[in-house]
């Protein structure tokens, strides 16, 4: 057993604790106690004034550390992503794959099955962002890969155990009710994105599926006062909704407006990419985003260069969101999306001891995964 002392603790659901010890046994959190009453058999770890919070959970990561598993299906790329993000405090992530061929997705599954006993512990599964997306609002997704959902393809992906697919971003116009029911049966979280449906269609979809929203504003038609589209439907239904807070994908004043309208349900993710010549993806110059250059030379923003820590910092410094809330947006709320909020995303008794500790300059200094320090 250990006790973390001399730290400011953000327990993950709005609570902020000072002057207490966080007690950990094995891979789980035991609870809290007065610093001066920690039993002698428990080793105290001086956190030297760091802020301590639940480890970050990133629901859409396309690449990191030079690896992009969802493009190459190379297991070594998955390891690069996992190691890079873990060192940054991301103790849970979904490896995202943009719209691609069925064969590529199946190769990702084969690679994970072949290494099942040694998959990264911070890997929570695959997020298929596509391919069942609107052609018009596909963004950087290659046009030749976006398509209607088919029963045969779904069964080819999911009629195996484990299938490793935790989330799928879909456009309602590309998938039918029976297919959505099948995704639910197979334990795949449905997420709304890259769609051109109307306000009414979006509301019906939220009501019938209970889905979340992948990324607010991106891959969506702009709102119009006579044709509201689905952005106001999101504001009215208030599903759990992701947003990329890099100042490029969504301007900070719009992030502020979105937070004010959806204080309890908006969450953070990075949509991060890495240099990936195979897909024509390169860093966007001086800015924290990546661009994809299509064969015809057209350039499209396709991902960020964010870390979760930087997204939290941007929320606090650029948007004015309280730190304790920004941290909740980076851990507990993403856990709720996946339905795992009973075991990760909070620093409470019986939760996994997944912890990030950072200093006043927003630098991650220590990371714990399931009770073991990895940094």
WOHUPE-V497589 format. One record per residue. N is the residue number from 0. RES is the residue in three letters. SS is DSSP state (a for helix, b for strand, c for the rest). PHI is phi in radians with two decimals (999 if undefined). OMEGA is omega in whole degrees, -180 to 180 (none if undefined). Layout:
<<N:RES:SS:PHI:OMEGA> <N:RES:SS:PHI:OMEGA>>
//
This chain:
<<0:UNK:c:999:175> <1:UNK:b:-2.32:176> <2:UNK:b:-2.26:177> <3:UNK:b:-1.49:-177> <4:UNK:b:-2.22:180> <5:UNK:c:1.03:179> <6:UNK:c:-2.65:173> <7:UNK:b:-1.73:-171> <8:UNK:b:-1.88:172> <9:UNK:b:-1.87:-170> <10:UNK:c:-1.32:169> <11:UNK:c:1.96:180> <12:UNK:c:-2.17:177> <13:UNK:c:1.79:-179> <14:UNK:c:-1.40:180> <15:UNK:b:-2.37:-172> <16:UNK:b:-2.14:175> <17:UNK:c:-2.18:172> <18:UNK:c:1.26:177> <19:UNK:b:-2.15:177> <20:UNK:b:-1.80:175> <21:UNK:b:-1.68:-172> <22:UNK:b:-1.78:-175> <23:UNK:b:-2.23:175> <24:UNK:b:-2.27:-178> <25:UNK:c:1.08:-178> <26:UNK:c:-1.74:-174> <27:UNK:b:-2.20:174> <28:UNK:b:-1.47:178> <29:UNK:b:-1.57:-179> <30:UNK:b:2.72:-177> <31:UNK:b:-2.17:175> <32:UNK:b:-2.84:177> <33:UNK:b:-1.06:-178> <34:UNK:a:-1.04:-177> <35:UNK:a:-1.42:179> <36:UNK:a:-2.16:177> <37:UNK:c:-1.17:-179> <38:UNK:c:-0.98:-174> <39:UNK:c:-1.12:-179> <40:UNK:c:-1.36:179> <41:UNK:c:-1.74:-179> <42:UNK:b:-1.35:178> <43:UNK:b:-1.52:177> <44:UNK:b:-1.98:-180> <45:UNK:b:-1.31:-178> <46:UNK:c:-1.56:170> <47:UNK:c:0.93:174> <48:UNK:c:1.40:-180> <49:UNK:c:-1.21:170> <50:UNK:b:-1.51:-177> <51:UNK:b:-2.06:-176> <52:UNK:b:-2.54:174> <53:UNK:b:-1.06:178> <54:UNK:c:-1.01:-178> <55:UNK:b:-1.23:176> <56:UNK:b:-2.23:-176> <57:UNK:b:-1.92:-173> <58:UNK:b:-1.54:178> <59:UNK:b:-2.68:178> <60:UNK:b:-2.20:-179> <61:UNK:c:-1.43:-178> <62:UNK:c:-3.04:178> <63:UNK:b:-2.90:176> <64:UNK:c:1.12:-179> <65:UNK:c:1.53:180> <66:UNK:b:-1.99:177> <67:UNK:c:-2.39:-174> <68:UNK:a:-1.05:-178> <69:UNK:a:-1.28:176> <70:UNK:a:-1.89:-175> <71:UNK:a:-1.75:-173> <72:UNK:c:0.99:180> <73:UNK:c:-1.69:-177> <74:UNK:a:-1.00:179> <75:UNK:a:-1.12:175> <76:UNK:a:-1.16:177> <77:UNK:a:-1.07:178> <78:UNK:a:-1.12:178> <79:UNK:a:-1.07:179> <80:UNK:a:-1.06:-176> <81:UNK:a:-1.09:-179> <82:UNK:a:-1.13:-179> <83:UNK:a:-1.07:-176> <84:UNK:a:-1.23:179> <85:UNK:a:-1.10:178> <86:UNK:a:-1.11:179> <87:UNK:c:-1.57:178> <88:UNK:c:1.76:179> <89:UNK:b:-1.56:-176> <90:UNK:b:-1.63:174> <91:UNK:b:-2.71:178> <92:UNK:b:-2.66:170> <93:UNK:b:-1.82:176> <94:UNK:b:-1.39:-175> <95:UNK:b:-1.52:174> <96:UNK:b:-2.25:176> <97:UNK:b:-1.24:-179> <98:UNK:c:-0.94:-177> <99:UNK:c:-2.74:-178> <100:UNK:c:-1.41:173> <101:UNK:a:-1.00:-178> <102:UNK:a:-1.07:178> <103:UNK:a:-1.11:179> <104:UNK:a:-1.07:-180> <105:UNK:a:-1.17:177> <106:UNK:a:-1.18:174> <107:UNK:a:-1.01:179> <108:UNK:a:-1.10:180> <109:UNK:a:-1.11:180> <110:UNK:a:-1.12:180> <111:UNK:a:-1.22:178> <112:UNK:a:-1.14:-179> <113:UNK:a:-1.17:-178> <114:UNK:c:-2.02:-170> <115:UNK:a:-1.00:-177> <116:UNK:a:-1.35:-179> <117:UNK:a:-2.34:175> <118:UNK:c:-1.13:178> <119:UNK:c:-0.98:-176> <120:UNK:c:-1.24:178> <121:UNK:c:-1.62:178> <122:UNK:b:-1.43:-180> <123:UNK:b:-1.84:179> <124:UNK:b:2.26:-179> <125:UNK:b:-1.82:170> <126:UNK:b:-2.00:174> <127:UNK:b:-1.45:175> <128:UNK:b:-1.55:-171> <129:UNK:c:1.95:10> <130:UNK:c:-1.62:-174> <131:UNK:c:-1.56:-173> <132:UNK:c:-2.17:175> <133:UNK:c:-1.11:176> <134:UNK:c:-1.15:-177> <135:UNK:c:-1.20:-175> <136:UNK:c:-1.96:-178> <137:UNK:c:-1.34:-178> <138:UNK:c:1.14:-177> <139:UNK:c:-1.54:179> <140:UNK:c:-1.19:-179> <141:UNK:c:-1.03:-175> <142:UNK:c:-1.03:-176> <143:UNK:c:-1.26:-179> <144:UNK:c:-1.84:179> <145:UNK:c:-1.32:-172> <146:UNK:c:-2.85:173> <147:UNK:c:-1.27:176> <148:UNK:c:-1.26:176> <149:UNK:c:-2.19:179> <150:UNK:a:-1.06:-178> <151:UNK:a:-1.07:-179> <152:UNK:a:-1.20:178> <153:UNK:a:-1.06:-180> <154:UNK:a:-1.16:178> <155:UNK:a:-1.12:-180> <156:UNK:a:-1.46:-165> <157:UNK:a:-1.99:179> <158:UNK:c:-1.46:177> <159:UNK:c:-2.65:-180> <160:UNK:c:-2.28:-7> <161:UNK:c:-1.38:177> <162:UNK:c:-1.74:172> <163:UNK:c:1.25:-178> <164:UNK:b:-1.56:-177> <165:UNK:b:-1.69:-176> <166:UNK:b:-2.55:176> <167:UNK:b:-2.44:174> <168:UNK:b:-1.49:-179> <169:UNK:b:-2.33:169> <170:UNK:c:-1.68:-176> <171:UNK:a:-0.96:-179> <172:UNK:a:-1.27:-177> <173:UNK:a:-1.90:-173> <174:UNK:c:-2.57:-178> <175:UNK:c:-1.82:-173> <176:UNK:a:-1.12:-180> <177:UNK:a:-1.14:179> <178:UNK:a:-1.19:176> <179:UNK:a:-1.10:178> <180:UNK:a:-1.10:179> <181:UNK:a:-1.16:176> <182:UNK:a:-1.03:179> <183:UNK:a:-1.09:179> <184:UNK:a:-1.06:-178> <185:UNK:c:-1.54:176> <186:UNK:c:1.35:-180> <187:UNK:c:-1.67:178> <188:UNK:b:-1.32:179> <189:UNK:b:-1.53:180> <190:UNK:b:-2.23:-177> <191:UNK:b:-1.53:177> <192:UNK:c:-3.04:176> <193:UNK:c:0.84:-173> <194:UNK:b:-2.28:176> <195:UNK:c:-2.10:-175> <196:UNK:c:-1.24:-178> <197:UNK:c:-1.39:176> <198:UNK:a:-0.99:-177> <199:UNK:a:-1.13:179> <200:UNK:a:-1.11:179> <201:UNK:a:-1.14:179> <202:UNK:a:-1.04:179> <203:UNK:a:-1.09:-180> <204:UNK:a:-1.15:178> <205:UNK:a:-1.09:-178> <206:UNK:a:-1.18:-175> <207:UNK:a:-1.47:-175> <208:UNK:a:-1.93:-173> <209:UNK:c:1.11:-174> <210:UNK:c:-1.34:171> <211:UNK:b:-1.75:179> <212:UNK:b:-2.05:-174> <213:UNK:c:-1.17:-177> <214:UNK:c:-2.59:-179> <215:UNK:c:-1.06:176> <216:UNK:c:1.41:-177> <217:UNK:c:-1.41:-176> <218:UNK:c:1.25:-179> <219:UNK:b:-2.33:173> <220:UNK:c:-1.20:179> <221:UNK:c:-1.15:179> <222:UNK:c:-1.30:176> <223:UNK:c:-2.27:-174> <224:UNK:c:-1.18:175> <225:UNK:c:-1.77:177> <226:UNK:c:-2.26:-168> <227:UNK:c:-1.09:-178> <228:UNK:a:1.17:-171> <229:UNK:a:-1.64:177> <230:UNK:a:-1.11:175> <231:UNK:a:-1.11:177> <232:UNK:a:-1.10:177> <233:UNK:a:-1.15:179> <234:UNK:a:-1.07:-177> <235:UNK:a:-1.41:-179> <236:UNK:a:-1.40:178> <237:UNK:c:0.94:171> <238:UNK:c:-1.23:172> <239:UNK:c:-1.03:-168> <240:UNK:b:-2.35:179> <241:UNK:b:-1.45:177> <242:UNK:b:-2.57:-178> <243:UNK:c:-1.70:-174> <244:UNK:c:-1.77:176> <245:UNK:c:-2.00:-179> <246:UNK:c:1.40:180> <247:UNK:c:-1.96:178> <248:UNK:c:-1.12:178> <249:UNK:c:-2.44:180> <250:UNK:c:-1.14:-175> <251:UNK:a:-1.02:177> <252:UNK:a:-1.06:179> <253:UNK:a:-1.32:173> <254:UNK:a:-1.05:180> <255:UNK:a:-1.06:179> <256:UNK:a:-1.06:-178> <257:UNK:a:-1.12:179> <258:UNK:a:-1.12:-180> <259:UNK:a:-1.12:180> <260:UNK:a:-1.51:-174> <261:UNK:c:-2.37:-173> <262:UNK:c:-1.00:-173> <263:UNK:c:-1.66:-170> <264:UNK:c:-2.22:179> <265:UNK:b:-1.48:-178> <266:UNK:b:-2.37:-176> <267:UNK:b:-1.78:166> <268:UNK:c:-2.65:-173> <269:UNK:c:-1.72:-170> <270:UNK:c:0.93:-172> <271:UNK:b:-1.31:176> <272:UNK:c:-2.27:176> <273:UNK:c:-2.52:177> <274:UNK:c:-0.95:-176> <275:UNK:b:-2.53:-178> <276:UNK:a:-0.99:-179> <277:UNK:a:-1.06:-180> <278:UNK:a:-2.00:-179> <279:UNK:c:1.24:-176> <280:UNK:b:-1.76:180> <281:UNK:b:-2.45:-179> <282:UNK:b:-1.14:-176> <283:UNK:c:-1.45:175> <284:UNK:c:1.17:-176> <285:UNK:c:-1.38:-169> <286:UNK:c:-1.80:-176> <287:UNK:c:-1.55:175> <288:UNK:b:-2.63:179> <289:UNK:b:-2.02:178> <290:UNK:b:-2.15:174> <291:UNK:b:-1.92:177> <292:UNK:b:-1.76:-180> <293:UNK:c:-1.31:179> <294:UNK:c:-0.96:180> <295:UNK:c:-1.50:178> <296:UNK:c:1.62:180> <297:UNK:c:-1.16:-180> <298:UNK:b:-1.87:-179> <299:UNK:b:-2.37:174> <300:UNK:b:-1.06:-174> <301:UNK:b:-2.34:179> <302:UNK:b:2.92:-177> <303:UNK:b:-1.86:171> <304:UNK:c:-1.95:-179> <305:UNK:c:-1.27:156> <306:UNK:c:-1.91:177> <307:UNK:a:-1.13:179> <308:UNK:a:-1.09:180> <309:UNK:a:-1.20:177> <310:UNK:a:-1.10:177> <311:UNK:a:-1.09:180> <312:UNK:a:-1.03:180> <313:UNK:a:-1.06:178> <314:UNK:a:-1.04:-177> <315:UNK:a:-1.31:-172> <316:UNK:a:-1.42:-175> <317:UNK:a:-1.76:-174> <318:UNK:a:-1.94:-180> <319:UNK:c:1.53:177> <320:UNK:c:-1.36:179> <321:UNK:c:-1.01:-177> <322:UNK:a:-0.99:-177> <323:UNK:a:-1.11:178> <324:UNK:a:-1.39:178> <325:UNK:a:-1.04:178> <326:UNK:a:-1.17:175> <327:UNK:a:-1.10:178> <328:UNK:a:-1.14:-178> <329:UNK:c:-1.76:-176> <330:UNK:c:-2.47:-173> <331:UNK:a:-1.12:-178> <332:UNK:a:-1.17:173> <333:UNK:a:-1.04:176> <334:UNK:a:-1.08:178> <335:UNK:a:-1.10:179> <336:UNK:a:-0.99:-178> <337:UNK:a:-1.50:-179> <338:UNK:c:1.29:-180> <339:UNK:c:-2.03:-176> <340:UNK:c:-1.22:177> <341:UNK:c:-1.45:-178> <342:UNK:c:-2.27:177> <343:UNK:c:-2.41:177> <344:UNK:c:1.76:177> <345:UNK:c:-2.38:172> <346:UNK:c:-1.81:-178> <347:UNK:c:-2.33:-180> <348:UNK:c:-0.93:177> <349:UNK:c:1.36:174> <350:UNK:c:-1.40:175> <351:UNK:b:-1.05:180> <352:UNK:c:-1.45:175> <353:UNK:c:-1.86:-167> <354:UNK:b:-2.42:170> <355:UNK:b:-2.10:178> <356:UNK:b:-2.19:-175> <357:UNK:b:-2.37:-176> <358:UNK:c:-1.72:-177> <359:UNK:c:-1.21:177> <360:UNK:c:-1.72:176> <361:UNK:c:1.15:177> <362:UNK:c:-1.71:178> <363:UNK:b:-1.26:-176> <364:UNK:b:-1.83:-178> <365:UNK:b:-2.48:178> <366:UNK:b:-2.42:176> <367:UNK:b:-2.09:177> <368:UNK:b:-2.18:180> <369:UNK:c:0.90:173> <370:UNK:c:1.47:-179> <371:UNK:b:-2.04:176> <372:UNK:b:-1.23:174> <373:UNK:c:-1.95:178> <374:UNK:c:-2.66:none>>
//
